Amino acid sequence: MSAGWRIEVDARRCIGSGSCVGMAPTHFRMESGRATPTAAAVEPTETVIDAAESCPVEAIAVRDDDGILIAPT
């Protein structure tokens, strides 16, 4: 059974807009001007998908346990 989703933030692409933190503050935080996940694995939630899809440079990837990309689409 699924343990959750993995959140990855590509620090090279992140421009620090903070939209993910604004949308999902329990899942993202700003660190040295860049977004970082608060946990590598999270329970599936629409909030995480929305945050990934709101990233202006698509620096956030949400994947399932098999590594399949869930967001952004």
mmCIF file of the N, C-alpha and C atoms, coordinates in Angstrom:
data_MODEL
# 
_entry.id   MODEL 
# 
loop_
_atom_site.group_PDB 
_atom_site.id 
_atom_site.type_symbol 
_atom_site.label_atom_id 
_atom_site.label_alt_id 
_atom_site.label_comp_id 
_atom_site.label_asym_id 
_atom_site.label_entity_id 
_atom_site.label_seq_id 
_atom_site.pdbx_PDB_ins_code 
_atom_site.Cartn_x 
_atom_site.Cartn_y 
_atom_site.Cartn_z 
_atom_site.occupancy 
_atom_site.B_iso_or_equiv 
_atom_site.pdbx_formal_charge 
_atom_site.auth_seq_id 
_atom_site.auth_comp_id 
_atom_site.auth_asym_id 
_atom_site.auth_atom_id 
_atom_site.pdbx_PDB_model_num 
ATOM 1   N N  . MET A 1 1  ? 0.848  -1.181 0.000   1.00 0.00 ? 1  MET A N  1 
ATOM 2   C CA . MET A 1 1  ? 0.000  0.000  0.000   1.00 0.00 ? 1  MET A CA 1 
ATOM 3   C C  . MET A 1 1  ? 0.896  1.248  0.000   1.00 0.00 ? 1  MET A C  1 
ATOM 4   N N  . SER A 1 2  ? 0.405  2.314  -0.570  1.00 0.00 ? 2  SER A N  1 
ATOM 5   C CA . SER A 1 2  ? 1.151  3.553  -0.728  1.00 0.00 ? 2  SER A CA 1 
ATOM 6   C C  . SER A 1 2  ? 1.471  4.208  0.616   1.00 0.00 ? 2  SER A C  1 
ATOM 7   N N  . ALA A 1 3  ? 2.715  4.650  0.756   1.00 0.00 ? 3  ALA A N  1 
ATOM 8   C CA . ALA A 1 3  ? 3.129  5.350  1.971   1.00 0.00 ? 3  ALA A CA 1 
ATOM 9   C C  . ALA A 1 3  ? 2.971  6.858  1.812   1.00 0.00 ? 3  ALA A C  1 
ATOM 10  N N  . GLY A 1 4  ? 2.694  7.311  0.600   1.00 0.00 ? 4  GLY A N  1 
ATOM 11  C CA . GLY A 1 4  ? 2.519  8.743  0.362   1.00 0.00 ? 4  GLY A CA 1 
ATOM 12  C C  . GLY A 1 4  ? 3.187  9.186  -0.914  1.00 0.00 ? 4  GLY A C  1 
ATOM 13  N N  . TRP A 1 5  ? 3.307  10.474 -1.039  1.00 0.00 ? 5  TRP A N  1 
ATOM 14  C CA . TRP A 1 5  ? 3.938  11.082 -2.203  1.00 0.00 ? 5  TRP A CA 1 
ATOM 15  C C  . TRP A 1 5  ? 5.274  11.664 -1.794  1.00 0.00 ? 5  TRP A C  1 
ATOM 16  N N  . ARG A 1 6  ? 6.190  11.715 -2.754  1.00 0.00 ? 6  ARG A N  1 
ATOM 17  C CA . ARG A 1 6  ? 7.488  12.352 -2.542  1.00 0.00 ? 6  ARG A CA 1 
ATOM 18  C C  . ARG A 1 6  ? 7.463  13.746 -3.166  1.00 0.00 ? 6  ARG A C  1 
ATOM 19  N N  . ILE A 1 7  ? 7.976  14.720 -2.437  1.00 0.00 ? 7  ILE A N  1 
ATOM 20  C CA . ILE A 1 7  ? 8.083  16.089 -2.942  1.00 0.00 ? 7  ILE A CA 1 
ATOM 21  C C  . ILE A 1 7  ? 9.547  16.390 -3.178  1.00 0.00 ? 7  ILE A C  1 
ATOM 22  N N  . GLU A 1 8  ? 9.848  16.892 -4.371  1.00 0.00 ? 8  GLU A N  1 
ATOM 23  C CA . GLU A 1 8  ? 11.214 17.289 -4.709  1.00 0.00 ? 8  GLU A CA 1 
ATOM 24  C C  . GLU A 1 8  ? 11.186 18.728 -5.208  1.00 0.00 ? 8  GLU A C  1 
ATOM 25  N N  . VAL A 1 9  ? 12.155 19.523 -4.775  1.00 0.00 ? 9  VAL A N  1 
ATOM 26  C CA . VAL A 1 9  ? 12.300 20.885 -5.277  1.00 0.00 ? 9  VAL A CA 1 
ATOM 27  C C  . VAL A 1 9  ? 13.674 20.989 -5.906  1.00 0.00 ? 9  VAL A C  1 
ATOM 28  N N  . ASP A 1 10 ? 13.711 21.361 -7.175  1.00 0.00 ? 10 ASP A N  1 
ATOM 29  C CA . ASP A 1 10 ? 14.971 21.549 -7.889  1.00 0.00 ? 10 ASP A CA 1 
ATOM 30  C C  . ASP A 1 10 ? 15.510 22.932 -7.523  1.00 0.00 ? 10 ASP A C  1 
ATOM 31  N N  . ALA A 1 11 ? 16.499 22.964 -6.653  1.00 0.00 ? 11 ALA A N  1 
ATOM 32  C CA . ALA A 1 11 ? 17.052 24.229 -6.145  1.00 0.00 ? 11 ALA A CA 1 
ATOM 33  C C  . ALA A 1 11 ? 17.674 25.063 -7.257  1.00 0.00 ? 11 ALA A C  1 
ATOM 34  N N  . ARG A 1 12 ? 18.122 24.431 -8.335  1.00 0.00 ? 12 ARG A N  1 
ATOM 35  C CA . ARG A 1 12 ? 18.712 25.191 -9.453  1.00 0.00 ? 12 ARG A CA 1 
ATOM 36  C C  . ARG A 1 12 ? 17.643 25.944 -10.231 1.00 0.00 ? 12 ARG A C  1 
ATOM 37  N N  . ARG A 1 13 ? 16.427 25.414 -10.255 1.00 0.00 ? 13 ARG A N  1 
ATOM 38  C CA . ARG A 1 13 ? 15.338 26.060 -10.998 1.00 0.00 ? 13 ARG A CA 1 
ATOM 39  C C  . ARG A 1 13 ? 14.534 27.028 -10.136 1.00 0.00 ? 13 ARG A C  1 
ATOM 40  N N  . CYS A 1 14 ? 14.467 26.773 -8.836  1.00 0.00 ? 14 CYS A N  1 
ATOM 41  C CA . CYS A 1 14 ? 13.651 27.586 -7.932  1.00 0.00 ? 14 CYS A CA 1 
ATOM 42  C C  . CYS A 1 14 ? 14.123 29.038 -7.958  1.00 0.00 ? 14 CYS A C  1 
ATOM 43  N N  . ILE A 1 15 ? 13.151 29.955 -8.120  1.00 0.00 ? 15 ILE A N  1 
ATOM 44  C CA . ILE A 1 15 ? 13.476 31.380 -8.123  1.00 0.00 ? 15 ILE A CA 1 
ATOM 45  C C  . ILE A 1 15 ? 13.027 32.064 -6.833  1.00 0.00 ? 15 ILE A C  1 
ATOM 46  N N  . GLY A 1 16 ? 12.495 31.281 -5.899  1.00 0.00 ? 16 GLY A N  1 
ATOM 47  C CA . GLY A 1 16 ? 12.114 31.819 -4.599  1.00 0.00 ? 16 GLY A CA 1 
ATOM 48  C C  . GLY A 1 16 ? 10.858 32.667 -4.609  1.00 0.00 ? 16 GLY A C  1 
ATOM 49  N N  . SER A 1 17 ? 9.920  32.367 -5.492  1.00 0.00 ? 17 SER A N  1 
ATOM 50  C CA . SER A 1 17 ? 8.690  33.169 -5.558  1.00 0.00 ? 17 SER A CA 1 
ATOM 51  C C  . SER A 1 17 ? 7.840  33.004 -4.300  1.00 0.00 ? 17 SER A C  1 
ATOM 52  N N  . GLY A 1 18 ? 7.952  31.849 -3.655  1.00 0.00 ? 18 GLY A N  1 
ATOM 53  C CA . GLY A 1 18 ? 7.214  31.610 -2.420  1.00 0.00 ? 18 GLY A CA 1 
ATOM 54  C C  . GLY A 1 18 ? 5.767  31.215 -2.607  1.00 0.00 ? 18 GLY A C  1 
ATOM 55  N N  . SER A 1 19 ? 5.327  31.027 -3.842  1.00 0.00 ? 19 SER A N  1 
ATOM 56  C CA . SER A 1 19 ? 3.927  30.659 -4.060  1.00 0.00 ? 19 SER A CA 1 
ATOM 57  C C  . SER A 1 19 ? 3.588  29.323 -3.407  1.00 0.00 ? 19 SER A C  1 
ATOM 58  N N  . CYS A 1 20 ? 4.531  28.400 -3.402  1.00 0.00 ? 20 CYS A N  1 
ATOM 59  C CA . CYS A 1 20 ? 4.283  27.094 -2.784  1.00 0.00 ? 20 CYS A CA 1 
ATOM 60  C C  . CYS A 1 20 ? 4.115  27.239 -1.270  1.00 0.00 ? 20 CYS A C  1 
ATOM 61  N N  . VAL A 1 21 ? 4.919  28.095 -0.661  1.00 0.00 ? 21 VAL A N  1 
ATOM 62  C CA . VAL A 1 21 ? 4.824  28.323 0.780   1.00 0.00 ? 21 VAL A CA 1 
ATOM 63  C C  . VAL A 1 21 ? 3.484  28.981 1.119   1.00 0.00 ? 21 VAL A C  1 
ATOM 64  N N  . GLY A 1 22 ? 3.066  29.908 0.280   1.00 0.00 ? 22 GLY A N  1 
ATOM 65  C CA . GLY A 1 22 ? 1.790  30.568 0.496   1.00 0.00 ? 22 GLY A CA 1 
ATOM 66  C C  . GLY A 1 22 ? 0.608  29.623 0.377   1.00 0.00 ? 22 GLY A C  1 
ATOM 67  N N  . MET A 1 23 ? 0.710  28.675 -0.564  1.00 0.00 ? 23 MET A N  1 
ATOM 68  C CA . MET A 1 23 ? -0.394 27.736 -0.790  1.00 0.00 ? 23 MET A CA 1 
ATOM 69  C C  . MET A 1 23 ? -0.371 26.550 0.162   1.00 0.00 ? 23 MET A C  1 
ATOM 70  N N  . ALA A 1 24 ? 0.819  26.105 0.526   1.00 0.00 ? 24 ALA A N  1 
ATOM 71  C CA . ALA A 1 24 ? 0.949  24.894 1.341   1.00 0.00 ? 24 ALA A CA 1 
ATOM 72  C C  . ALA A 1 24 ? 2.047  25.068 2.389   1.00 0.00 ? 24 ALA A C  1 
ATOM 73  N N  . PRO A 1 25 ? 1.827  25.961 3.360   1.00 0.00 ? 25 PRO A N  1 
ATOM 74  C CA . PRO A 1 25 ? 2.878  26.257 4.344   1.00 0.00 ? 25 PRO A CA 1 
ATOM 75  C C  . PRO A 1 25 ? 3.262  25.076 5.229   1.00 0.00 ? 25 PRO A C  1 
ATOM 76  N N  . THR A 1 26 ? 2.418  24.078 5.343   1.00 0.00 ? 26 THR A N  1 
ATOM 77  C CA . THR A 1 26 ? 2.801  22.905 6.131   1.00 0.00 ? 26 THR A CA 1 
ATOM 78  C C  . THR A 1 26 ? 3.699  21.964 5.338   1.00 0.00 ? 26 THR A C  1 
ATOM 79  N N  . HIS A 1 27 ? 3.790  22.171 4.026   1.00 0.00 ? 27 HIS A N  1 
ATOM 80  C CA . HIS A 1 27 ? 4.581  21.277 3.171   1.00 0.00 ? 27 HIS A CA 1 
ATOM 81  C C  . HIS A 1 27 ? 5.847  21.910 2.608   1.00 0.00 ? 27 HIS A C  1 
ATOM 82  N N  . PHE A 1 28 ? 5.903  23.265 2.615   1.00 0.00 ? 28 PHE A N  1 
ATOM 83  C CA . PHE A 1 28 ? 7.069  23.971 2.066   1.00 0.00 ? 28 PHE A CA 1 
ATOM 84  C C  . PHE A 1 28 ? 7.489  25.092 2.995   1.00 0.00 ? 28 PHE A C  1 
ATOM 85  N N  . ARG A 1 29 ? 8.791  25.408 2.967   1.00 0.00 ? 29 ARG A N  1 
ATOM 86  C CA . ARG A 1 29 ? 9.330  26.549 3.698   1.00 0.00 ? 29 ARG A CA 1 
ATOM 87  C C  . ARG A 1 29 ? 10.415 27.172 2.827   1.00 0.00 ? 29 ARG A C  1 
ATOM 88  N N  . MET A 1 30 ? 10.734 28.418 3.119   1.00 0.00 ? 30 MET A N  1 
ATOM 89  C CA . MET A 1 30 ? 11.811 29.089 2.410   1.00 0.00 ? 30 MET A CA 1 
ATOM 90  C C  . MET A 1 30 ? 13.090 28.909 3.207   1.00 0.00 ? 30 MET A C  1 
ATOM 91  N N  . GLU A 1 31 ? 14.170 28.593 2.504   1.00 0.00 ? 31 GLU A N  1 
ATOM 92  C CA . GLU A 1 31 ? 15.467 28.379 3.130   1.00 0.00 ? 31 GLU A CA 1 
ATOM 93  C C  . GLU A 1 31 ? 16.525 28.965 2.205   1.00 0.00 ? 31 GLU A C  1 
ATOM 94  N N  . SER A 1 32 ? 17.238 29.959 2.663   1.00 0.00 ? 32 SER A N  1 
ATOM 95  C CA . SER A 1 32 ? 18.256 30.635 1.855   1.00 0.00 ? 32 SER A CA 1 
ATOM 96  C C  . SER A 1 32 ? 17.678 31.150 0.536   1.00 0.00 ? 32 SER A C  1 
ATOM 97  N N  . GLY A 1 33 ? 16.452 31.658 0.592   1.00 0.00 ? 33 GLY A N  1 
ATOM 98  C CA . GLY A 1 33 ? 15.828 32.235 -0.590  1.00 0.00 ? 33 GLY A CA 1 
ATOM 99  C C  . GLY A 1 33 ? 15.241 31.252 -1.571  1.00 0.00 ? 33 GLY A C  1 
ATOM 100 N N  . ARG A 1 34 ? 15.229 29.982 -1.208  1.00 0.00 ? 34 ARG A N  1 
ATOM 101 C CA . ARG A 1 34 ? 14.685 28.944 -2.086  1.00 0.00 ? 34 ARG A CA 1 
ATOM 102 C C  . ARG A 1 34 ? 13.679 28.097 -1.315  1.00 0.00 ? 34 ARG A C  1 
ATOM 103 N N  . ALA A 1 35 ? 12.718 27.540 -2.032  1.00 0.00 ? 35 ALA A N  1 
ATOM 104 C CA . ALA A 1 35 ? 11.733 26.665 -1.407  1.00 0.00 ? 35 ALA A CA 1 
ATOM 105 C C  . ALA A 1 35 ? 12.356 25.308 -1.126  1.00 0.00 ? 35 ALA A C  1 
ATOM 106 N N  . THR A 1 36 ? 11.916 24.715 -0.058  1.00 0.00 ? 36 THR A N  1 
ATOM 107 C CA . THR A 1 36 ? 12.341 23.369 0.286   1.00 0.00 ? 36 THR A CA 1 
ATOM 108 C C  . THR A 1 36 ? 11.159 22.653 0.939   1.00 0.00 ? 36 THR A C  1 
ATOM 109 N N  . PRO A 1 37 ? 10.999 21.361 0.688   1.00 0.00 ? 37 PRO A N  1 
ATOM 110 C CA . PRO A 1 37 ? 9.891  20.647 1.335   1.00 0.00 ? 37 PRO A CA 1 
ATOM 111 C C  . PRO A 1 37 ? 10.153 20.493 2.831   1.00 0.00 ? 37 PRO A C  1 
ATOM 112 N N  . THR A 1 38 ? 9.091  20.523 3.623   1.00 0.00 ? 38 THR A N  1 
ATOM 113 C CA . THR A 1 38 ? 9.241  20.316 5.064   1.00 0.00 ? 38 THR A CA 1 
ATOM 114 C C  . THR A 1 38 ? 9.439  18.846 5.381   1.00 0.00 ? 38 THR A C  1 
ATOM 115 N N  . ALA A 1 39 ? 9.034  17.971 4.454   1.00 0.00 ? 39 ALA A N  1 
ATOM 116 C CA . ALA A 1 39 ? 9.237  16.528 4.600   1.00 0.00 ? 39 ALA A CA 1 
ATOM 117 C C  . ALA A 1 39 ? 9.379  15.942 3.195   1.00 0.00 ? 39 ALA A C  1 
ATOM 118 N N  . ALA A 1 40 ? 10.189 14.907 3.062   1.00 0.00 ? 40 ALA A N  1 
ATOM 119 C CA . ALA A 1 40 ? 10.390 14.290 1.755   1.00 0.00 ? 40 ALA A CA 1 
ATOM 120 C C  . ALA A 1 40 ? 9.147  13.521 1.296   1.00 0.00 ? 40 ALA A C  1 
ATOM 121 N N  . ALA A 1 41 ? 8.435  12.930 2.245   1.00 0.00 ? 41 ALA A N  1 
ATOM 122 C CA . ALA A 1 41 ? 7.233  12.161 1.910   1.00 0.00 ? 41 ALA A CA 1 
ATOM 123 C C  . ALA A 1 41 ? 6.046  12.762 2.654   1.00 0.00 ? 41 ALA A C  1 
ATOM 124 N N  . VAL A 1 42 ? 4.924  12.863 1.949   1.00 0.00 ? 42 VAL A N  1 
ATOM 125 C CA . VAL A 1 42 ? 3.713  13.443 2.534   1.00 0.00 ? 42 VAL A CA 1 
ATOM 126 C C  . VAL A 1 42 ? 2.507  12.584 2.179   1.00 0.00 ? 42 VAL A C  1 
ATOM 127 N N  . GLU A 1 43 ? 1.458  12.735 2.954   1.00 0.00 ? 43 GLU A N  1 
ATOM 128 C CA . GLU A 1 43 ? 0.199  12.091 2.623   1.00 0.00 ? 43 GLU A CA 1 
ATOM 129 C C  . GLU A 1 43 ? -0.368 12.773 1.378   1.00 0.00 ? 43 GLU A C  1 
ATOM 130 N N  . PRO A 1 44 ? -0.958 12.014 0.479   1.00 0.00 ? 44 PRO A N  1 
ATOM 131 C CA . PRO A 1 44 ? -1.546 12.620 -0.718  1.00 0.00 ? 44 PRO A CA 1 
ATOM 132 C C  . PRO A 1 44 ? -2.590 13.676 -0.366  1.00 0.00 ? 44 PRO A C  1 
ATOM 133 N N  . THR A 1 45 ? -2.439 14.843 -0.984  1.00 0.00 ? 45 THR A N  1 
ATOM 134 C CA . THR A 1 45 ? -3.378 15.943 -0.766  1.00 0.00 ? 45 THR A CA 1 
ATOM 135 C C  . THR A 1 45 ? -3.380 16.859 -1.981  1.00 0.00 ? 45 THR A C  1 
ATOM 136 N N  . GLU A 1 46 ? -4.527 17.385 -2.298  1.00 0.00 ? 46 GLU A N  1 
ATOM 137 C CA . GLU A 1 46 ? -4.674 18.300 -3.431  1.00 0.00 ? 46 GLU A CA 1 
ATOM 138 C C  . GLU A 1 46 ? -3.843 19.566 -3.230  1.00 0.00 ? 46 GLU A C  1 
ATOM 139 N N  . THR A 1 47 ? -3.613 19.952 -1.999  1.00 0.00 ? 47 THR A N  1 
ATOM 140 C CA . THR A 1 47 ? -2.836 21.159 -1.699  1.00 0.00 ? 47 THR A CA 1 
ATOM 141 C C  . THR A 1 47 ? -1.421 21.062 -2.262  1.00 0.00 ? 47 THR A C  1 
ATOM 142 N N  . VAL A 1 48 ? -0.810 19.890 -2.154  1.00 0.00 ? 48 VAL A N  1 
ATOM 143 C CA . VAL A 1 48 ? 0.547  19.686 -2.668  1.00 0.00 ? 48 VAL A CA 1 
ATOM 144 C C  . VAL A 1 48 ? 0.551  19.781 -4.195  1.00 0.00 ? 48 VAL A C  1 
ATOM 145 N N  . ILE A 1 49 ? -0.448 19.206 -4.822  1.00 0.00 ? 49 ILE A N  1 
ATOM 146 C CA . ILE A 1 49 ? -0.558 19.289 -6.284  1.00 0.00 ? 49 ILE A CA 1 
ATOM 147 C C  . ILE A 1 49 ? -0.726 20.743 -6.713  1.00 0.00 ? 49 ILE A C  1 
ATOM 148 N N  . ASP A 1 50 ? -1.609 21.467 -6.040  1.00 0.00 ? 50 ASP A N  1 
ATOM 149 C CA . ASP A 1 50 ? -1.836 22.876 -6.367  1.00 0.00 ? 50 ASP A CA 1 
ATOM 150 C C  . ASP A 1 50 ? -0.553 23.689 -6.229  1.00 0.00 ? 50 ASP A C  1 
ATOM 151 N N  . ALA A 1 51 ? 0.195  23.431 -5.174  1.00 0.00 ? 51 ALA A N  1 
ATOM 152 C CA . ALA A 1 51 ? 1.448  24.160 -4.960  1.00 0.00 ? 51 ALA A CA 1 
ATOM 153 C C  . ALA A 1 51 ? 2.451  23.858 -6.069  1.00 0.00 ? 51 ALA A C  1 
ATOM 154 N N  . ALA A 1 52 ? 2.574  22.602 -6.449  1.00 0.00 ? 52 ALA A N  1 
ATOM 155 C CA . ALA A 1 52 ? 3.501  22.221 -7.521  1.00 0.00 ? 52 ALA A CA 1 
ATOM 156 C C  . ALA A 1 52 ? 3.094  22.862 -8.842  1.00 0.00 ? 52 ALA A C  1 
ATOM 157 N N  . GLU A 1 53 ? 1.809  22.859 -9.104  1.00 0.00 ? 53 GLU A N  1 
ATOM 158 C CA . GLU A 1 53 ? 1.332  23.410 -10.372 1.00 0.00 ? 53 GLU A CA 1 
ATOM 159 C C  . GLU A 1 53 ? 1.368  24.935 -10.392 1.00 0.00 ? 53 GLU A C  1 
ATOM 160 N N  . SER A 1 54 ? 1.447  25.571 -9.228  1.00 0.00 ? 54 SER A N  1 
ATOM 161 C CA . SER A 1 54 ? 1.506  27.031 -9.181  1.00 0.00 ? 54 SER A CA 1 
ATOM 162 C C  . SER A 1 54 ? 2.931  27.559 -9.320  1.00 0.00 ? 54 SER A C  1 
ATOM 163 N N  . CYS A 1 55 ? 3.915  26.696 -9.212  1.00 0.00 ? 55 CYS A N  1 
ATOM 164 C CA . CYS A 1 55 ? 5.308  27.132 -9.310  1.00 0.00 ? 55 CYS A CA 1 
ATOM 165 C C  . CYS A 1 55 ? 5.558  27.724 -10.701 1.00 0.00 ? 55 CYS A C  1 
ATOM 166 N N  . PRO A 1 56 ? 6.000  28.980 -10.769 1.00 0.00 ? 56 PRO A N  1 
ATOM 167 C CA . PRO A 1 56 ? 6.164  29.624 -12.075 1.00 0.00 ? 56 PRO A CA 1 
ATOM 168 C C  . PRO A 1 56 ? 7.271  29.030 -12.936 1.00 0.00 ? 56 PRO A C  1 
ATOM 169 N N  . VAL A 1 57 ? 8.193  28.282 -12.339 1.00 0.00 ? 57 VAL A N  1 
ATOM 170 C CA . VAL A 1 57 ? 9.289  27.687 -13.115 1.00 0.00 ? 57 VAL A CA 1 
ATOM 171 C C  . VAL A 1 57 ? 9.278  26.159 -13.055 1.00 0.00 ? 57 VAL A C  1 
ATOM 172 N N  . GLU A 1 58 ? 8.192  25.591 -12.562 1.00 0.00 ? 58 GLU A N  1 
ATOM 173 C CA . GLU A 1 58 ? 8.030  24.137 -12.444 1.00 0.00 ? 58 GLU A CA 1 
ATOM 174 C C  . GLU A 1 58 ? 9.220  23.482 -11.749 1.00 0.00 ? 58 GLU A C  1 
ATOM 175 N N  . ALA A 1 59 ? 9.642  24.072 -10.626 1.00 0.00 ? 59 ALA A N  1 
ATOM 176 C CA . ALA A 1 59 ? 10.766 23.532 -9.862  1.00 0.00 ? 59 ALA A CA 1 
ATOM 177 C C  . ALA A 1 59 ? 10.344 22.426 -8.903  1.00 0.00 ? 59 ALA A C  1 
ATOM 178 N N  . ILE A 1 60 ? 9.031  22.252 -8.712  1.00 0.00 ? 60 ILE A N  1 
ATOM 179 C CA . ILE A 1 60 ? 8.520  21.258 -7.771  1.00 0.00 ? 60 ILE A CA 1 
ATOM 180 C C  . ILE A 1 60 ? 8.000  20.048 -8.529  1.00 0.00 ? 60 ILE A C  1 
ATOM 181 N N  . ALA A 1 61 ? 8.392  18.866 -8.063  1.00 0.00 ? 61 ALA A N  1 
ATOM 182 C CA . ALA A 1 61 ? 7.870  17.624 -8.624  1.00 0.00 ? 61 ALA A CA 1 
ATOM 183 C C  . ALA A 1 61 ? 7.248  16.812 -7.492  1.00 0.00 ? 61 ALA A C  1 
ATOM 184 N N  . VAL A 1 62 ? 6.057  16.307 -7.745  1.00 0.00 ? 62 VAL A N  1 
ATOM 185 C CA . VAL A 1 62 ? 5.383  15.421 -6.799  1.00 0.00 ? 62 VAL A CA 1 
ATOM 186 C C  . VAL A 1 62 ? 5.302  14.059 -7.479  1.00 0.00 ? 62 VAL A C  1 
ATOM 187 N N  . ARG A 1 63 ? 5.822  13.038 -6.808  1.00 0.00 ? 63 ARG A N  1 
ATOM 188 C CA . ARG A 1 63 ? 5.859  11.688 -7.386  1.00 0.00 ? 63 ARG A CA 1 
ATOM 189 C C  . ARG A 1 63 ? 5.230  10.681 -6.436  1.00 0.00 ? 63 ARG A C  1 
ATOM 190 N N  . ASP A 1 64 ? 4.682  9.610  -7.030  1.00 0.00 ? 64 ASP A N  1 
ATOM 191 C CA . ASP A 1 64 ? 4.137  8.540  -6.198  1.00 0.00 ? 64 ASP A CA 1 
ATOM 192 C C  . ASP A 1 64 ? 5.266  7.601  -5.814  1.00 0.00 ? 64 ASP A C  1 
ATOM 193 N N  . ASP A 1 65 ? 4.928  6.542  -5.087  1.00 0.00 ? 65 ASP A N  1 
ATOM 194 C CA . ASP A 1 65 ? 5.942  5.591  -4.599  1.00 0.00 ? 65 ASP A CA 1 
ATOM 195 C C  . ASP A 1 65 ? 6.709  4.908  -5.718  1.00 0.00 ? 65 ASP A C  1 
ATOM 196 N N  . ASP A 1 66 ? 6.115  4.834  -6.908  1.00 0.00 ? 66 ASP A N  1 
ATOM 197 C CA . ASP A 1 66 ? 6.777  4.204  -8.057  1.00 0.00 ? 66 ASP A CA 1 
ATOM 198 C C  . ASP A 1 66 ? 7.611  5.189  -8.842  1.00 0.00 ? 66 ASP A C  1 
ATOM 199 N N  . GLY A 1 67 ? 7.648  6.455  -8.408  1.00 0.00 ? 67 GLY A N  1 
ATOM 200 C CA . GLY A 1 67 ? 8.430  7.467  -9.097  1.00 0.00 ? 67 GLY A CA 1 
ATOM 201 C C  . GLY A 1 67 ? 7.685  8.126  -10.236 1.00 0.00 ? 67 GLY A C  1 
ATOM 202 N N  . ILE A 1 68 ? 6.415  7.818  -10.393 1.00 0.00 ? 68 ILE A N  1 
ATOM 203 C CA . ILE A 1 68 ? 5.619  8.397  -11.470 1.00 0.00 ? 68 ILE A CA 1 
ATOM 204 C C  . ILE A 1 68 ? 5.234  9.825  -11.111 1.00 0.00 ? 68 ILE A C  1 
ATOM 205 N N  . LEU A 1 69 ? 5.449  10.745 -12.040 1.00 0.00 ? 69 LEU A N  1 
ATOM 206 C CA . LEU A 1 69 ? 5.135  12.156 -11.814 1.00 0.00 ? 69 LEU A CA 1 
ATOM 207 C C  . LEU A 1 69 ? 3.641  12.373 -11.711 1.00 0.00 ? 69 LEU A C  1 
ATOM 208 N N  . ILE A 1 70 ? 3.231  12.994 -10.604 1.00 0.00 ? 70 ILE A N  1 
ATOM 209 C CA . ILE A 1 70 ? 1.835  13.329 -10.374 1.00 0.00 ? 70 ILE A CA 1 
ATOM 210 C C  . ILE A 1 70 ? 1.593  14.793 -10.732 1.00 0.00 ? 70 ILE A C  1 
ATOM 211 N N  . ALA A 1 71 ? 2.513  15.654 -10.349 1.00 0.00 ? 71 ALA A N  1 
ATOM 212 C CA . ALA A 1 71 ? 2.399  17.082 -10.633 1.00 0.00 ? 71 ALA A CA 1 
ATOM 213 C C  . ALA A 1 71 ? 3.795  17.663 -10.757 1.00 0.00 ? 71 ALA A C  1 
ATOM 214 N N  . PRO A 1 72 ? 3.993  18.656 -11.590 1.00 0.00 ? 72 PRO A N  1 
ATOM 215 C CA . PRO A 1 72 ? 2.984  19.268 -12.440 1.00 0.00 ? 72 PRO A CA 1 
ATOM 216 C C  . PRO A 1 72 ? 2.689  18.396 -13.646 1.00 0.00 ? 72 PRO A C  1 
ATOM 217 N N  . THR A 1 73 ? 1.517  18.612 -14.208 1.00 0.00 ? 73 THR A N  1 
ATOM 218 C CA . THR A 1 73 ? 1.132  17.834 -15.400 1.00 0.00 ? 73 THR A CA 1 
ATOM 219 C C  . THR A 1 73 ? 1.311  18.666 -16.642 1.00 0.00 ? 73 THR A C  1 
# 
